[in-house]
Amino acid sequence: MSKKISFTFDGKKYFGKENHSLAEALLDNGIFLLGRSFKYHRPRGLISAGSEEANAIVQLETGNITQPNVRATEITLYEGLKAKSQNHWPTLNLDIGSINDFLSRFFPAGFYYKTFMWPPKFWEKYEYFIRRAAGLGESPTEDDPDKYEHFHYHCDVLIVGGGISGLYAAELAAKANLKVLVLEQYPKLGGEINNQGKVSANKFRESDQNIIYQNIFSKLEKFDNVKIVTSTTVFAYMHNNYLLASQKTNNTKIREIIWKIRTKKVVLATGSIERPLTFHNNDRPGIMLSHSARKYANKGIDLGKNIIVFTNNDYAYEAAIDFKLINNENKVTVIDIRNNSKGDLIKEAKSIGIKILFNHIVTNTRGRKRINSIFVHKIDNETNKIIDNYGKISCDILCVSGGWSPTVHLFTQSRGKLIFRESDATFIPNESFQNEISVGACNGTYALEEILEEIDNKMSNLLSSFKIDIKNNNHPSLNKIKKIFYDKMKHLWIIPSNINFKKTKMFVDFQNDVTAKDIQLALKEGYRSIEHVKRYTTTGMATDQGKTSNINALGIISKLTDTPIHKLGTTTFRLPYTPVTFGALAGRHVKEFFDVERTTPMHQWHLDNNAKFEDVGQWKRAWYYPINNENMHQAVNREVKATRKGIGILDASTLGKIDIKGRDANEFLNRVYTNSWSKLGIGKCRYGLMLGDDGMVIDDGVTSRLGENHYVMTTTTGNAASVMSKLEDWLQTEWPELKVFLTSVTEQFATISINGPFATNLMQKLCVNFDFSYENFPHMSFKNIEIGGVNCRVMRISFTGEKCYEINIPSSYAQSLWSKCFEIGKDFNITPYGTEAMHVLRAEKGFVIVGQETDGSVTPVDLDMSWIVSKKKYDFIGKRALYRSDTVREDRKQLVGILTKDPNIVLEEGAQLVEEVSKPPMKMIGHITSSYHSPNLGRSIALALVKEGLKKKGKTIYAPMPTKTIEVEICDPVFIDPLNERLSA
Amino acid sequence: MHTKPKKYSVFSLIKNALSYHENWQPAWRSPDPKKEYDAIIVGGGGHGLTTAYYLAKNHGLTNIAVIEKGWIGGGNTGRNTTIIRSNYLWDQSAALYEHALKLWEGMSQELNYNVMFSQRGVMNVAHTLHDVRELKRRWHANRLNDIDCEWLNTAQVKEFCPIINTSPHIRYPVLGATLQRRAGTARHDAVAWGYARGADAMGVDIIQNCEVTNINISNGHVSGIETSKGTINSKKIGIVAAGHSSVIGSMVGIRLPLESRPLQALVSEPVKPIIDTVVMSNTIHAYVSQSDKGELVIGAGTDGYTSYSQRGGFNIVEDTISAVVELFPLFSRMKMLRHWGGIVDICPDASPIVSKTHINGLYFNCGWGTGGFKATPGSGWVFAHTIANDEPHELNAPFTINRFSSGELVDEHGAAAVAH
């Protein structure tokens, strides 16, 4: 006796059985009405028992673990499960929205393109109601408490699908000692096997299936080179045999795992999906696909006594036979479109007392919230026209079968090509694009003996590249399988109706409420491409992505346009196969792991000293260090002043550092920077500007020559990675002849920048024995100095205009040196300054920041730095571009300084500048790139790019802001120490 | 010949409903190509169809054909995330996109086809001081160009879009945003269909499933095209084939400065209204809106390599989704329903080419990168002008192909809402 599990549906408590899906539990409780359709709010129940389910989608749980649009067929019951039906108001039983069903005539496909246009302003109001009517479930409104994981896996053979086909293929690969992974979307292996009951329904077939399944499965478990994972759906087949799967775990810590699989070979054994038939009112609760109904019945669920099976093929007889065998009292009637069938199953059905009506069709159904009867007519076998009225038959459920569609989704995602097979009107795999085979039902092979033979052959080919011969591994029971004869099916894409087609409701896409006559309307209106029909009617675009509807839509188009189906082509099967949780796709890359922070070795010190941080690229940089209750302005002013009067110390570790070595390193620098590097002596530093091939500045920094063929380049913090890859790009693709080797050493060295009039004093205290005289260690030079026993690279360069030493020290020693500087710098009022003070200090000197003064449209000449552009060099990146007609114009935007007339106003960075103020639109001549209060000047200063700015120094222009216009004057961008006297003072 | 189309309205809908929709006309005909046209537009996407429409409407050129290799609207028109805005930085771009936006505002009425242009606003979110500086620069430029734009501080961002995570403790906190209220989204397919219907009504032949195999030139002037449906003559040929413009250019020895890259997008399962605006973030690289059907529409970034395959790397999708979850943690349990790829054709300066060429009568309109959909009507408007007059409209004069030799670029890399 299985355990009882309690759950609630729409607030009412029910009990279900262990290992039942929510769908099974609901049916077991006699609940057939499970939801409302998207557009007409028609009552709907289960149509299937699997991931193809279009109707039975529910809101699962509440609060922070709620989840919309969950297929009831895919949720295994657990204690306390709460589910709610969707898309109705006020209740599932009484839904006001179902008025749409009675007015459905006024809402044909694409009606919204034709109306809601008057009055023009009202669209917003119409849309408000349209949006509220649309949507199915509800988005969560709270943060997700769950975690997700990504898992990488490499194997020889990936088997998708754990049915008989997949497991048999796995066995063959396992015996060949290959690393095999089997993934099955449902919690239980076996596939079609699971649809069978305790009674061996189909004596011709299933006993064999069972034997084989048991046989394979018990053996497979013993192989340690085989991994089998259930509840895992392969949802994407990408390039180079890269596949993605989503695993639903029972683990409370990790909710879902995305498997990222790279495999040498893929075996697709994904099975097939049964097709509905398209007839009038084919969507009522209680109308199900035959094999789904069979599965439910075989799990012991009572679906009623009066069973109708409506089919065009032999396979549906398996359901009919099972219903009869489960309970001989059951009244089972088969309505078969065909005029006859000589199939073995039909013989068996007849022998156990199942009534069969050949040449008959279901033309209508009754029962709003659950089917109670059907109307049956006789058709002429040749013309398919209705020739007689059979009458009404009452029923408890109606099982339908329009044949089977191989699940070729992953195959087409892999870019394989399909071919149309007329005999059963299906698309089957034809031409592979990747290293893959399709076997079994997903390849359109249904008979067991044929499947096993197919797998033997295909696996033998597939594995031959491993130099493995599996010819003798054939399954021993293969020869014993009895053959079953299945007769042909008959395709009627639209089941004839006794009422006018234009008045019918024959649903094709159940969830999106697309009917056959909607497709007809689309075609009539000129939407003839299959993609146009799909987009105009929305068929196949619901949460089931057309698993049951796509082929029927194609068939209907084919019939209505009298075009062979293979000429229509198919719409693209897009990933994912079934919807995938966002959180799972993000995996661990959320919250603290979303773009992991980069911090410098001194980060803890900054934290301890109350630093505020700024995000620069991925780095956390100290922005300013407020003391006591200082605001940002006060802190920055203090830091700036201290640097110009005593010592300011900056953590500059985030600057990109690229180690350049090789015979042609010098030539390389000549090519990537605008200035000449030929004469730079060992131990010297030089500033360089790097241009894109359009001549625009993309980076700047100081490069030092450490040895004959050894340089170290610094880049801006934000561009470090992109500069590195650009340099590699040039080296590897443009200049393969250069012997140059690049290594990023950004993380290996920390940089401590010591600035200010007393910088040398501090350095001298740090290294007592070193000669810091200007003669020995002048500006723009480099020394290897041992500090506290650690070899450091010290550059005398300056971004503040003060005397400055940049100490590059191996990262692990940086924090200790940093602290030591404070210890011995006390006497000079050593003050840490952050990026904001750094910006002010450099702006006072008119130094540019690439990415702030530049935006990809600025040349060195625009920056008034033509001195750095070599006229003599044969070439450098961007040289040609600098001589184009537009780049040589003299009225380009140029870098200037800006002073507000009112010294207390600090302009907003990004403010636009005009010569004449008017009502918008105004002619803009430039914009403010940087703007600060300068404590040293006691007033505001700014840098700007202004059209013909160099000629306009002294001129008054305006910055029109939202509330006022600010008067400013163009000036020189160097505000302090224009002769650079402080560098050597 | 063809009859004037019947107007769509609620009355025509009711009338047709009463006759069970048996009497609707095709939205456009499917004619066989004529021997000769006054102008041929190669490419039946949004830009091609609008070009044909405005050639007929504004310039009286009705003997024209639109030649489409597949089905109309099947390229980027039917693959984009439908965001429409005009808050561009540079004057040249702003003017062109603003012209387009004004056309969007009257489009449904103009076409008598509801394109569902929904002005729910577009927010461009700033996460770093650098973003703030750049977005404020754009805000001020938009203001002075008379394009609606507002600056929202963090609290205002939260007020405008309550579900966005504005906690100061996230990796890249929201520091503010620009908001263009007139911006929004539209139903992309409807734009192609509406313009096709409008153009068809004026006599334009829309020829689908017709591939161009060569461009005929005599004495430095185009004379027609070779297609899978035979030779079609014309003295004016406009190429509007997005990334495949390069393929057509190479037929006549024109090398276009275009790179084609995969760009991906996806939608979630449909849910009841949860987000009522469009949110774009450059720094963390996410953009999200919700369609009228209820699906979250999410755009990812371009891949780093060039390719004509409409498929990008899945890592890009993962990055985008983590960015979306970072900004909207409540979406973590939503599910990706459908994912697709397109090809974006990008110029070195991330601005389009709408231009004459050195071959008389041959015109190109391409290189719209990720910005093509929003420009659709404006692009057609100015391209039609260029073809009709053999001179660019003032709005597309800056977008000449010659700018790549003169250097007069319109560099929108820095200005793109999401830098690619």
Boltz contact constraints between the chains, C-beta under 6 A:
constraints:
  - contact:
      token1: [A, 67]
      token2: [B, 333]
      max_distance: 6.0
  - contact:
      token1: [A, 68]
      token2: [B, 271]
      max_distance: 6.0
  - contact:
      token1: [A, 69]
      token2: [B, 269]
      max_distance: 6.0
  - contact:
      token1: [A, 105]
      token2: [B, 17]
      max_distance: 6.0
  - contact:
      token1: [A, 106]
      token2: [B, 17]
      max_distance: 6.0
  - contact:
      token1: [A, 108]
      token2: [B, 21]
      max_distance: 6.0
  - contact:
      token1: [A, 111]
      token2: [B, 13]
      max_distance: 6.0
  - contact:
      token1: [A, 113]
      token2: [B, 113]
      max_distance: 6.0
  - contact:
      token1: [A, 113]
      token2: [B, 114]
      max_distance: 6.0
  - contact:
      token1: [A, 113]
      token2: [B, 190]
      max_distance: 6.0
  - contact:
      token1: [A, 114]
      token2: [B, 8]
      max_distance: 6.0
  - contact:
      token1: [A, 114]
      token2: [B, 13]
      max_distance: 6.0
  - contact:
      token1: [A, 115]
      token2: [B, 10]
      max_distance: 6.0
  - contact:
      token1: [A, 115]
      token2: [B, 13]
      max_distance: 6.0
  - contact:
      token1: [A, 116]
      token2: [B, 114]
      max_distance: 6.0
  - contact:
      token1: [A, 117]
      token2: [B, 108]
      max_distance: 6.0
  - contact:
      token1: [A, 117]
      token2: [B, 114]
      max_distance: 6.0
  - contact:
      token1: [A, 120]
      token2: [B, 109]
      max_distance: 6.0
  - contact:
      token1: [A, 127]
      token2: [B, 118]
      max_distance: 6.0
  - contact:
      token1: [A, 130]
      token2: [B, 292]
      max_distance: 6.0
  - contact:
      token1: [A, 131]
      token2: [B, 273]
      max_distance: 6.0
  - contact:
      token1: [A, 131]
      token2: [B, 292]
      max_distance: 6.0
  - contact:
      token1: [A, 134]
      token2: [B, 293]
      max_distance: 6.0
  - contact:
      token1: [A, 134]
      token2: [B, 294]
      max_distance: 6.0
  - contact:
      token1: [A, 135]
      token2: [B, 270]
      max_distance: 6.0
  - contact:
      token1: [A, 135]
      token2: [B, 271]
      max_distance: 6.0
  - contact:
      token1: [A, 135]
      token2: [B, 272]
      max_distance: 6.0
  - contact:
      token1: [A, 135]
      token2: [B, 294]
      max_distance: 6.0
  - contact:
      token1: [A, 136]
      token2: [B, 270]
      max_distance: 6.0
  - contact:
      token1: [A, 137]
      token2: [B, 271]
      max_distance: 6.0
  - contact:
      token1: [A, 138]
      token2: [B, 271]
      max_distance: 6.0
  - contact:
      token1: [A, 138]
      token2: [B, 272]
      max_distance: 6.0
  - contact:
      token1: [A, 139]
      token2: [B, 271]
      max_distance: 6.0
  - contact:
      token1: [A, 139]
      token2: [B, 274]
      max_distance: 6.0
  - contact:
      token1: [A, 140]
      token2: [B, 330]
      max_distance: 6.0
  - contact:
      token1: [A, 140]
      token2: [B, 333]
      max_distance: 6.0
  - contact:
      token1: [A, 141]
      token2: [B, 330]
      max_distance: 6.0
  - contact:
      token1: [A, 143]
      token2: [B, 329]
      max_distance: 6.0
  - contact:
      token1: [A, 144]
      token2: [B, 332]
      max_distance: 6.0
  - contact:
      token1: [A, 144]
      token2: [B, 333]
      max_distance: 6.0
  - contact:
      token1: [A, 238]
      token2: [B, 314]
      max_distance: 6.0
  - contact:
      token1: [A, 502]
      token2: [B, 20]
      max_distance: 6.0
  - contact:
      token1: [A, 521]
      token2: [B, 21]
      max_distance: 6.0
  - contact:
      token1: [A, 524]
      token2: [B, 24]
      max_distance: 6.0
  - contact:
      token1: [A, 525]
      token2: [B, 24]
      max_distance: 6.0
  - contact:
      token1: [A, 525]
      token2: [B, 26]
      max_distance: 6.0
  - contact:
      token1: [A, 525]
      token2: [B, 27]
      max_distance: 6.0
  - contact:
      token1: [A, 526]
      token2: [B, 26]
      max_distance: 6.0
  - contact:
      token1: [A, 526]
      token2: [B, 27]
      max_distance: 6.0
  - contact:
      token1: [A, 526]
      token2: [B, 28]
      max_distance: 6.0
  - contact:
      token1: [A, 529]
      token2: [B, 71]
      max_distance: 6.0
  - contact:
      token1: [A, 531]
      token2: [B, 71]
      max_distance: 6.0
  - contact:
      token1: [A, 532]
      token2: [B, 71]
      max_distance: 6.0
  - contact:
      token1: [A, 535]
      token2: [B, 189]
      max_distance: 6.0
  - contact:
      token1: [A, 543]
      token2: [B, 269]
      max_distance: 6.0
  - contact:
      token1: [A, 574]
      token2: [B, 338]
      max_distance: 6.0
  - contact:
      token1: [A, 574]
      token2: [B, 339]
      max_distance: 6.0
  - contact:
      token1: [A, 574]
      token2: [B, 340]
      max_distance: 6.0
  - contact:
      token1: [A, 575]
      token2: [B, 339]
      max_distance: 6.0
  - contact:
      token1: [A, 579]
      token2: [B, 269]
      max_distance: 6.0
  - contact:
      token1: [A, 579]
      token2: [B, 335]
      max_distance: 6.0
  - contact:
      token1: [A, 579]
      token2: [B, 337]
      max_distance: 6.0
  - contact:
      token1: [A, 580]
      token2: [B, 335]
      max_distance: 6.0
  - contact:
      token1: [A, 580]
      token2: [B, 336]
      max_distance: 6.0
  - contact:
      token1: [A, 581]
      token2: [B, 335]
      max_distance: 6.0
  - contact:
      token1: [A, 582]
      token2: [B, 321]
      max_distance: 6.0
  - contact:
      token1: [A, 582]
      token2: [B, 325]
      max_distance: 6.0
  - contact:
      token1: [A, 582]
      token2: [B, 331]
      max_distance: 6.0
  - contact:
      token1: [A, 582]
      token2: [B, 332]
      max_distance: 6.0
  - contact:
      token1: [A, 582]
      token2: [B, 334]
      max_distance: 6.0
  - contact:
      token1: [A, 583]
      token2: [B, 332]
      max_distance: 6.0
  - contact:
      token1: [A, 585]
      token2: [B, 318]
      max_distance: 6.0
  - contact:
      token1: [A, 585]
      token2: [B, 321]
      max_distance: 6.0
  - contact:
      token1: [A, 586]
      token2: [B, 321]
      max_distance: 6.0
  - contact:
      token1: [A, 586]
      token2: [B, 322]
      max_distance: 6.0
  - contact:
      token1: [A, 586]
      token2: [B, 325]
      max_distance: 6.0
  - contact:
      token1: [A, 589]
      token2: [B, 322]
      max_distance: 6.0
  - contact:
      token1: [A, 590]
      token2: [B, 322]
      max_distance: 6.0
  - contact:
      token1: [A, 590]
      token2: [B, 325]
      max_distance: 6.0
  - contact:
      token1: [A, 594]
      token2: [B, 171]
      max_distance: 6.0
  - contact:
      token1: [A, 594]
      token2: [B, 322]
      max_distance: 6.0
  - contact:
      token1: [A, 594]
      token2: [B, 326]
      max_distance: 6.0
  - contact:
      token1: [A, 595]
      token2: [B, 171]
      max_distance: 6.0
  - contact:
      token1: [A, 614]
      token2: [B, 129]
      max_distance: 6.0
  - contact:
      token1: [A, 615]
      token2: [B, 128]
      max_distance: 6.0
  - contact:
      token1: [A, 855]
      token2: [B, 414]
      max_distance: 6.0
  - contact:
      token1: [A, 856]
      token2: [B, 411]
      max_distance: 6.0
  - contact:
      token1: [A, 856]
      token2: [B, 413]
      max_distance: 6.0
  - contact:
      token1: [A, 856]
      token2: [B, 414]
      max_distance: 6.0
  - contact:
      token1: [A, 857]
      token2: [B, 411]
      max_distance: 6.0
  - contact:
      token1: [A, 884]
      token2: [B, 406]
      max_distance: 6.0
  - contact:
      token1: [A, 884]
      token2: [B, 407]
      max_distance: 6.0
  - contact:
      token1: [A, 885]
      token2: [B, 406]
      max_distance: 6.0
  - contact:
      token1: [A, 886]
      token2: [B, 406]
      max_distance: 6.0
  - contact:
      token1: [A, 886]
      token2: [B, 407]
      max_distance: 6.0
  - contact:
      token1: [A, 886]
      token2: [B, 408]
      max_distance: 6.0
  - contact:
      token1: [A, 887]
      token2: [B, 407]
      max_distance: 6.0
  - contact:
      token1: [A, 909]
      token2: [B, 133]
      max_distance: 6.0
  - contact:
      token1: [A, 910]
      token2: [B, 133]
      max_distance: 6.0
  - contact:
      token1: [A, 910]
      token2: [B, 136]
      max_distance: 6.0
  - contact:
      token1: [A, 910]
      token2: [B, 137]
      max_distance: 6.0
  - contact:
      token1: [A, 910]
      token2: [B, 140]
      max_distance: 6.0
  - contact:
      token1: [A, 911]
      token2: [B, 140]
      max_distance: 6.0
  - contact:
      token1: [A, 912]
      token2: [B, 140]
      max_distance: 6.0
  - contact:
      token1: [A, 912]
      token2: [B, 141]
      max_distance: 6.0
  - contact:
      token1: [A, 912]
      token2: [B, 144]
      max_distance: 6.0
  - contact:
      token1: [A, 920]
      token2: [B, 144]
      max_distance: 6.0
  - contact:
      token1: [A, 920]
      token2: [B, 146]
      max_distance: 6.0
  - contact:
      token1: [A, 921]
      token2: [B, 145]
      max_distance: 6.0
  - contact:
      token1: [A, 921]
      token2: [B, 146]
      max_distance: 6.0
  - contact:
      token1: [A, 922]
      token2: [B, 144]
      max_distance: 6.0
  - contact:
      token1: [A, 924]
      token2: [B, 144]
      max_distance: 6.0
  - contact:
      token1: [A, 927]
      token2: [B, 137]
      max_distance: 6.0
